[in-house]
């Protein structure tokens, strides 16, 4: 039971780090490395303790819960101008996150353009 909880906690930690690597911009190398280290840790625990295959599901469950709960919070912090609610971001994050990233990029471009038009007073 203790190893099952440890696998779930590893999944939660991996999920948080993965969300940080994917949101608001996708960084493929850090994301892959984070997932490989998390999965590798669970595989090592299963192999050395003779653990049950449920540990893999506990890891996956922790990973999914974190993706569901934490990624929209990052979007709310990084992209408050969107006007989306938490649950709208949850739906967009899992239906088509690429569109959400495109909207974020367009917002950054608009912000950059408006800063370029308004000269800063020294």
C-alpha positions, -999 to +999 in steps of 0.1 A: +000+000+000+028+024+008+044+018-026+011+025-043+009+059-025+045+066-035+038+058-071+008+082-070+029+109-055+055+104-082+027+108-107+015+140-091+051+155-090+056+144-126+023+160-136+032+193-120+066+194-137+050+183-170+024+211-168+052+236-162+070+223-193+038+224-215+020+255-204+017+282-218+044+272-244+053+236-252+089+227-246+092+191-259+126+181-245+119+190-209+085+174-211+098+141-225+127+140-199+103+147-170+079+120-182+107+095-187+122+101-153+088+098-136+080+066-154+115+052-149+112+058-111+079+039-110+093+011-131+124+008-108+101+007-078+079-020-094+110-041-103+128-038-070+099-043-047+080-069-067+052-044-067+019-049-084+010-035-118-015-013-100+014+010-092+016+020-129-021+029-127-015+049-095+013+068-113-010+074-143-039+085-121-017+110-103-004+123-136-039+127-151-053+144-119-025+169-119-029+176-156-066+182-150-062+204-120-030+223-125-027+232-162-058+254-162-044+272-132-013+280-151-034+293-180-054+315-157-022+330-143-005+334-178-035+344-199-060+363-177-071+385-207-088+354-223-118+357-200-121+320-197-133+303-166-114+275-150-137+248-164-136+264-199-098+261-197-101+225-186-123+217-216-100+236-240-068+221-225-081+186-232-100+192-264-074+212-284-046+228-264-029+238-297-057+264-303-053+277-268-016+282-274-023+300-307-047+324-289-020+330-263+006+337-290-018+361-307-023+379-274+014+382-269+018+396-304-010+422-298+006+431-265+040+436-282+025+456-310+007+479-286+039+484-266+057+493-298+031+520-306+031+536-272+066+550-266+076+547-229+082+579-211+116+582-195 
